[in-house]
Amino acid sequence: MGIKTSIVLRVRIAFLAVLLFSIAVVVKILIVQIIDGDRWRKMAEENLLQYRIVKATRGNIFSDNGSLLATSLPFYKVAIDPTLAEKTLYKSGIDSLAMLLSRYFKDKSAQEYKRKINDARLSGKHFLVLNKEMVNYQGKKKMKDWPIFREGRLKGGVIFERIDKRFRPFSFLGLRTIGYMNEENMKGAGLEYTFNEQLAGRDGEALFRKMAGGNWKPIHDDSEVRPLPGVDIQTTIDINIQDVAEASLLNHLTKHDADYGCVVLMEVGSGEVKAIANLGKIAPKTYSENYNYAVGSQGLTDPGSTFKLASMIALLEDANINIDDTIDTGNGAYEFYDRVMRDSKPGGHGIITIKEAFEKSSNIGISRLVNEHFGINPQKYITYIRDMGLAEPINFQMDGEAIPYIKDPSSKSWSGISLPWMSIGYELKMSPLQMLTFYNAIANDGKMIQPIIVKSTKEADIVYENFDSKVIREKICSEATLEKVKSLLEGVVENGTASNIKNSVYKIAGKTGTAQKLKDGGYTRTYYTSFVGYFPADRPKYSCIVVIDNPKGFQQYGADVAAPVFKEISDKLYAQDLDLHTAIDFKKFKANQEIFPLVKSGNQEDLKYLCNELSVSNHKTRSDEEWVIASLKNNSIFWKGKKMTQGLVPDVHGMNLKDALYLLENSGLKVGFSGKGRVAYQSFLAGSRILKGAKILIELR
């Protein structure tokens, strides 16, 4: 074969190969477009067009006075379809738009923004995210007046994609109580989780197109299902009391280097929880609301001596004893079967009355009484405990409530020492909230009610559901027993282990608790300390429990660790709540009122001018303070300086409305007022930390 023939043959083979390949390509195209066309078009549609969830706006969480505890704020992702703007409009506005974007976001020059938008327009890109940083509602409002943007979505191509973010105006205040929900709306804690169904609303659905870069652009058509916003919940939380509780708890946790602590405060009659603080150590001298110890299983533990109240009720109900009867506690050590029980006082208390045994928290005294009376039939003692409602959960409104554990004689772990140790708060488990509910029943004349933390669900002024406290037990004991245990609880503060929190202004009733912690089957030298009670003791309005776990140092008892927190909180509430005070008899000031004008407090220059005009003798003290308090002495008024500290709530008692508004509003508070005259009541305690934007109520009389 010649060279020419060989070349021609090779060319023909190559041509034939190319022809066959081309035919195969054409056939494949025909198959894709005609035979499998519908399937591929459907797949493309599924990949590029997709119905996606449109999140509903989450409902708000309010405090008892309507202050926002949690809300959803709208933020917007700013994008543009640069192909929509008509040529003249685009050309006249692009420079100004680029400059405004550069000034607002401060991350690129105006030229860079212009180049970015121009490139997208030339390439026919229909969705361009201008900046990853989202803008708030005010930013969106401002941008809607910018060139090109002002023409709207259809003519200018601007797209504001709304994304709600949860915001807490009071930052970390009540953080764990308010709680959270994760992005998938599956896991969470606190009120956000428990009331998620009401708060979440109903999500909508809209058609989105997938754009270059993986972004999704909404297509607003008739198939769009608009989301239904969630409803709001109104809680019983008082932000001022919550702030006081958290601040006091944090201070004492840090002081004692404790592992965790909690405070719950509720109104006696209504069962409304006004404060619930939980703080756990996350680093040395650093605490955070990392778990709800007041309610959850991690706070379920041996309550210790606070449980002695239940033992005393069982004894007084069943045994023929009187609190003035005596009991021999010996030298501070007493053997029950194979175990020795000890009192905290070295050498013991000797022979004391039952009342003293309770006040001094004698383990031996209470255990001997219970063992001697119920030892033959321990089930009878357990029945009394159950009849008091201590063996059942209280069905609190928040998810995760721990179930109390009360050992029964039928239990395999029951032994000869179970009854005496249970009588003083061991070999059983209760949460702080369950223990508080029990003590609140004593303050509430024997009626045990379910604590509540949410009062209602609502939307604007429309209330969907109201929640009231349910009665758990109409009466946990007889009237005779009730009066006796009330005197015992008052005696603990007046004469017993909590005498360090006694004061001459109002009475506190309560019980200290110090329980050794169990580890590896044995009790250790680490303690769970608590104080639970109510105040004022003669007409109870509030009940409160304080728990501080594993305090370090030489102070490790409930009286020294937990009780002072209770006292700090009760003092501030007593000072703040005028309903707790005994009215002052103003008759004794009648003579002075006939001589002097009603001057109490205000601006020193204004008050001096008033007195001078009325020819009333007045004198300033050494202080040159702008704000003063008036005092009467020897037919003259003396001005005493009233110090105002930045960041703390000012004391406006005795001031006229003008002065009170000036001071409070300049402190960053919103003011609501009622009545006429001078300020007789302010809802926030003077000297407490200011919560910016909070509303303070003042009453003039």
Helices and strands as residue ranges (DSSP letters): H 3-30, I 31-35, H 37-48, E 49-54, E 61-62, E 68-80, H 87-105, H 110-122, E 128-129, E 135-136, H 137-143, G 149-151, H 152-155, E 158-167, H 175-178, E 180-181, E 188-189, H 190-194, H 196-200, E 204-210, E 216-219, E 232-235, H 239-256, E 260-267, E 273-283, E 286-288, G 297-299, G 304-307, H 308-318, E 326-328, E 333-336, E 339-342, E 351-353, H 354-359, H 363-374, H 378-387, E 405-406, H 418-422, E 428-429, H 432-443, E 448-449, E 454-459, E 462-466, E 471-473, H 479-494, G 499-501, E 509-519, E 522-535, E 542-549, H 558-561, H 563-576, G 578-580, G 586-589, H 590-595, E 601-603, H 604-613, E 618-620, E 627-633, E 636-641, H 657-666, E 670-675, E 679-682, E 695-700
